[in-house]
C-alpha cells in the first residue's frame, strides 16, 4: 500500500503473495482495485492453487503462480496476463 501511495503513474500489474504478515494478497488487490481499475493481478504462493481455492483464500480462475518458479516461468505468466483481454480482477461487494 505504501509503494502505491508514493507511485504517481498507473499500476498495470500487481504481483502479490497470497499469504503475507499484515495483509493478504487478496485484501491488497481489493484495496488497490478501485484506485487502479485496469490493474491485473497475479497471485503467488508456495501452496498449490487447489489448496488455496479449497480453503477459500482465492476464487477459482484467478491468475496464480505456484512457488517455486523460474524467472522464465514468471516472465511467461506476466506476459500471458498482460496480453489477456479479460484478466482484470472483478471484485463483488
Secondary structure, DSSP 8 states (H G I E B T S, - for coil): -HHHHH--S---EEEEESS-SSS-HHHHHHHHHTT-TT-EEEEEESS-HHHHHHTTSS-TTS-EEESS--HHHHHHHHHHHHH-SS-B-----
